[in-house]
Amino acid sequence: MKFASMSLVASLAISLLSSDVMAQGRKPGSLLFYPVHRSGATYFTVVNVTNTNLTPKTLTSFGGSTNVHFNYVNVTRNPANAFRPLACTVFDRLEFLTPADTISVMTGCHNATTAGGQEGYLVVYAEDPSLFSTAWSHNDLIGSELVINASGAAYALNAVPFSSPVAFHKATDLNNNGHRDMNGTEYSEAPDVLYVDSFVALAGSQLCLTNLTGADSDINSVYFSVWNDNEYPLSATLDFNCWFDQPLTAVSPLFAEAFLKSLPNDPSELDINCDGRNDLEVGWAAIQSVGVRTVGGLRIASDGALLGSITAGPSTLLNGGHLLWESVRTQGNGGWGH
């Protein structure tokens, strides 16, 4: 019996170790990326940040405490081109989280707002409470957001976490450039390809993308590989700077129901009335940067970093938000800093 018990313990230990090594899904990080925020009188966002570190504070140590720096990126809309905003301006807040602490803020109160409201994205990262504006490694942050649009529709999104390989509570800005570099040295790398697992052409889906390579004015050229419900291949390109949240049909007409109906279709997919015939057109897409350049045309990178989500837009009621899927392959030329 003694040997059987020892064998059982050993088996359980191996199983637990294997489970930990193979664990998938989102994990706490030192930097959290929120793909979209809406702040104003007619729509708002509730942002949640939680510190999962339980180490108590002492008289000589912060323990598991940390500052968290909120950086709201507020977009100045461009009436001439929704994909090329005129500016992306940062408004920042600093909060202190004790061990096991959580904070929830309404962006309409926490972010600077205007009469017409603000929209954009949010970056939250851990900082040393004892040193001014010093980002540090604190891979214990998790978060999410609840976005309410002007029509009263709500959708929730998890934050996208970036962990830091730097030693616990050591400064992460190793090259002293003032940026949070997603290069695998300061913070984990960004995905190389993003995926829209499925879209419904009539659902009013919107795509939100952020450029994480270069400056706010730099232009990221994006290539869309799209397939309909019958594996019919399509493609589109788009140039944007900083951030956008626009209907898929504005990204490209190939996402429109009328266009997809003109293609070879699977006659049985998305049969909503169970009569054996498809009623709505669906598809999926892969999204990849094919280069970033300055406004003047100087090439910055051959493959920029992107993050984003599907959203319900500022007024659309249908097809609430979800994060884009990410490729296993990563790339290290992304980052954030102002």
C-alpha positions in Angstrom: 0.0 0.0 0.0 2.9 2.3 0.8 4.4 1.8 -2.7 1.0 2.3 -4.3 0.5 5.6 -2.5 3.9 6.8 -3.5 3.2 5.9 -7.1 -0.1 7.7 -7.0 1.5 10.8 -5.6 4.2 10.7 -8.2 1.6 10.3 -11.0 -0.4 13.2 -9.7 2.7 15.4 -9.5 3.7 14.6 -13.1 0.1 15.2 -14.2 0.0 18.6 -12.4 3.4 19.6 -13.8 2.3 18.6 -17.3 -0.9 20.5 -17.0 0.9 23.6 -15.9 3.4 23.4 -18.7 0.7 22.9 -21.3 -1.8 25.4 -19.9 -3.4 27.5 -22.6 -5.5 30.7 -22.4 -4.8 34.2 -21.2 -2.5 34.6 -18.3 -1.7 37.6 -16.0 0.8 40.2 -17.4 2.6 43.4 -16.6 0.9 45.3 -19.4 -2.8 45.1 -20.4 -4.1 46.2 -23.8 -7.8 47.1 -24.1 -8.8 47.3 -27.8 -11.5 49.9 -27.5 -12.9 52.5 -25.1 -15.8 54.8 -25.5 -16.0 57.7 -23.0 -18.8 60.3 -22.9 -22.3 61.3 -22.1 -24.0 58.9 -24.6 -21.7 55.9 -24.3 -19.1 54.7 -21.8 -16.8 51.9 -20.8 -16.2 50.2 -17.5 -12.6 49.1 -17.2 -11.5 46.5 -14.6 -7.9 45.9 -13.5 -7.1 43.3 -10.8 -3.8 42.6 -9.0 -3.6 38.8 -8.4 -0.5 39.0 -6.3 -1.3 38.1 -2.7 2.0 38.9 -1.0 1.3 41.2 2.0 2.9 44.6 2.3 5.4 45.2 5.2 7.0 48.2 6.7 10.0 47.8 4.5 8.4 46.3 1.3 5.5 46.9 -1.0 5.0 43.2 -1.2 2.7 42.4 -4.0 1.5 46.0 -4.4 2.1 48.0 -7.6 1.1 51.2 -9.3 -0.9 50.8 -12.5 -0.6 53.5 -15.2 -3.7 54.1 -17.3 -3.0 55.5 -20.8 -6.2 56.4 -22.6 -5.5 57.0 -26.3 -8.2 59.4 -27.5 -8.6 59.6 -31.3 -9.3 62.8 -33.2 -11.6 61.8 -36.0 -10.9 62.6 -39.6 -14.1 63.5 -41.5 -12.3 62.8 -44.8 -11.0 59.3 -43.9 -12.2 57.2 -41.0 -9.0 55.1 -41.2 -6.6 58.0 -40.9 -7.4 59.9 -37.7 -5.9 63.4 -37.4 -4.4 62.7 -34.0 -4.2 60.2 -31.1 -3.8 62.0 -27.8 -3.0 60.3 -24.5 -4.7 61.1 -21.2 -3.1 59.3 -18.3 -4.0 58.3 -14.7 -2.1 56.6 -12.0 -3.6 54.2 -9.5 -2.1 52.2 -6.6 -3.1 48.5 -6.2 -2.4 46.7 -2.9 -2.1 42.9 -2.9 -5.4 41.2 -4.0 -6.7 44.7 -5.0 -9.1 45.4 -7.9 -10.2 48.6 -9.4 -13.2 49.4 -11.7 -13.5 52.8 -13.3 -16.0 54.4 -15.6 -14.1 56.0 -18.5 -16.5 58.9 -18.6 -15.2 59.9 -15.2 -11.6 58.5 -15.3 -10.7 59.7 -18.9 -10.8 63.2 -20.2 -14.0 63.6 -22.2 -15.4 66.1 -24.7 -18.9 67.2 -25.5 -19.0 64.7 -28.5 -17.4 61.9 -26.5 -14.0 60.2 -26.9 -13.1 56.9 -28.4 -9.8 55.0 -28.9 -7.9 52.3 -27.0 -6.4 51.9 -23.5 -3.0 50.6 -22.3 -2.5 49.8 -18.6 0.9 48.8 -17.3 2.6 48.2 -13.9 4.9 50.8 -12.4 7.2 51.0 -9.4 5.4 53.0 -6.7 8.7 54.3 -5.4 10.1 55.7 -8.7 8.4 58.2 -10.9 7.2 56.8 -14.2 9.3 53.6 -14.0 7.6 50.6 -15.6 8.4 47.4 -13.9 7.8 43.6 -14.2 4.7 42.6 -12.3 3.1 39.6 -14.1 0.0 39.6 -11.9 -2.4 41.9 -13.7 -5.6 40.8 -15.3 -8.5 42.8 -16.6 -11.6 43.3 -18.8 -13.9 45.9 -20.0 -17.7 46.4 -20.5 -18.5 48.7 -23.4 -21.8 50.4 -23.7 -22.8 52.0 -27.0 -25.2 54.9 -27.7 -28.0 52.4 -28.4 -27.6 50.9 -24.9 -26.1 47.6 -26.3 -23.3 46.2 -24.2 -20.5 43.8 -24.9 -17.5 42.6 -22.8 -13.9 42.1 -23.8 -11.0 40.7 -22.0 -7.8 42.7 -21.9 -4.9 41.4 -24.0 -2.0 40.7 -21.5 1.7 41.1 -22.2 4.0 39.5 -19.6 7.6 40.6 -18.9 10.6 38.3 -18.8 12.4 40.8 -16.6 12.9 39.8 -13.0 10.0 40.5 -10.6 9.8 44.2 -9.7 12.7 45.2 -11.8 12.5 48.1 -14.4 11.4 46.9 -17.9 12.7 49.7 -20.0 16.0 48.0 -20.7 17.0 50.3 -23.6 15.8 53.5 -21.9 13.7 54.6 -24.9 10.6 55.4 -22.8 8.6 52.7 -24.6 7.0 49.4 -23.6 8.8 47.3 -26.2 7.0 44.1 -27.2 10.2 42.5 -28.3 10.4 39.4 -26.1 13.0 41.2 -23.9 11.0 43.9 -22.1 7.5 42.4 -22.8 6.2 39.4 -24.7 6.0 39.7 -28.4 2.8 40.6 -30.4 1.1 38.0 -32.6 2.2 38.0 -36.3 -1.2 37.3 -37.7 -4.7 38.0 -36.3 -7.8 36.0 -37.2 -11.5 36.8 -37.4 -12.9 33.3 -36.7 -16.2 34.1 -38.3 -18.3 37.1 -39.4 -21.9 37.4 -40.4 -22.2 39.7 -43.3 -25.6 41.2 -42.2 -24.8 41.5 -38.5 -23.2 45.0 -38.7 -19.9 43.8 -37.3 -17.2 46.3 -36.9 -13.4 45.7 -36.9 -11.2 47.6 -34.5 -7.4 47.6 -35.1 -4.5 49.4 -33.5 -1.1 49.9 -35.0 1.7 49.2 -32.5 4.7 49.8 -34.8 6.1 53.4 -35.3 4.4 56.6 -34.3 0.7 57.5 -34.3 0.9 59.2 -37.7 2.8 56.3 -39.4 0.8 54.2 -41.9 0.3 50.5 -41.5 -0.6 48.6 -44.7 -2.8 45.6 -43.8 -3.5 42.6 -46.0 -6.8 40.6 -45.5 -7.1 37.0 -46.6 -10.8 36.2 -46.5 -12.7 33.0 -47.2 -16.5 32.6 -47.6 -18.5 29.7 -46.3 -17.5 27.6 -49.3 -13.7 28.2 -48.9 -13.8 30.7 -51.8 -10.6 32.8 -51.4 -10.7 36.6 -51.4 -8.3 39.4 -50.5 -8.3 43.1 -49.6 -5.8 45.8 -48.5 -6.2 48.8 -46.2 -3.9 51.6 -45.0 -4.5 53.1 -41.6 -2.7 55.0 -38.9 -3.0 54.7 -35.1 -6.5 53.2 -34.6 -9.9 52.6 -36.2 -13.2 51.0 -35.4 -15.3 50.7 -38.5 -17.8 48.4 -40.1 -16.4 45.5 -42.0 -18.2 46.7 -45.1 -16.2 49.9 -44.9 -13.0 48.0 -44.6 -13.9 46.3 -47.9 -17.0 45.6 -49.9 -16.1 41.9 -50.0 -17.5 41.6 -46.5 -21.0 42.7 -47.7 -23.9 40.3 -47.9 -24.8 41.2 -51.5 -21.3 40.5 -52.7 -20.9 37.2 -50.8 -24.2 36.0 -52.2 -22.8 36.4 -55.7 -20.0 33.8 -55.0 -20.2 30.0 -54.9 -21.8 29.2 -51.5 -22.3 26.3 -49.2 -26.1 25.8 -49.5 -26.5 24.5 -45.9 -24.5 26.9 -43.8 -26.2 29.3 -41.3 -29.7 27.9 -41.9 -31.6 30.0 -39.4 -35.1 28.6 -40.1 -34.1 25.0 -40.5 -35.3 24.5 -44.0 -32.0 23.1 -45.3 -30.9 26.3 -47.1 -28.5 28.9 -46.0 -30.0 32.2 -45.0 -27.1 34.4 -44.2 -23.6 34.7 -45.6 -20.6 34.1 -43.3 -16.9 33.9 -43.6 -13.6 34.2 -41.8 -10.4 36.2 -42.3 -6.7 36.4 -41.5 -5.2 39.9 -41.0 -1.5 40.7 -41.3 0.6 43.8 -41.7 2.7 44.0 -44.8 4.6 47.1 -43.9 4.7 50.4 -42.0 5.8 53.7 -43.4 5.9 57.3 -42.5 3.6 59.9 -44.1 6.5 60.9 -46.3 6.9 57.3 -47.5 10.0 56.2 -45.5 9.7 52.5 -44.7 9.8 51.7 -41.0 9.1 48.0 -40.9 8.2 45.3 -43.4 5.8 43.7 -40.9 4.1 45.8 -38.3 2.4 44.7 -35.1 -1.4 44.8 -34.8 -4.0 44.1 -32.1 -7.7 44.4 -32.3 -11.2 43.0 -31.8 -14.6 42.7 -33.4 -16.9 45.4 -31.9 -20.6 46.4 -32.1 -19.6 50.0 -33.0 -20.9 53.2 -31.4 -24.6 52.5 -32.3 -24.9 49.0 -33.8 -26.9 46.6 -31.7 -25.9 43.3 -33.4 -23.0 40.9 -33.1 -21.3 42.1 -29.8 -17.6 42.3 -29.4 -14.9 39.6 -29.1 -11.2 39.5 -29.3 -9.4 38.4 -32.5 -7.6 35.1 -32.4 -3.8 35.3 -32.6 -1.2 33.2 -34.4 1.3 31.1 -32.5 4.0 32.8 -34.6 4.9 36.2 -33.1 7.0 39.2 -34.1 9.1 41.6 -32.1 8.8 45.0 -33.6 5.7 46.2 -31.7 5.6 48.5 -28.7 3.8 51.3 -27.1 5.0 54.6 -25.7 4.2 58.4 -25.6 
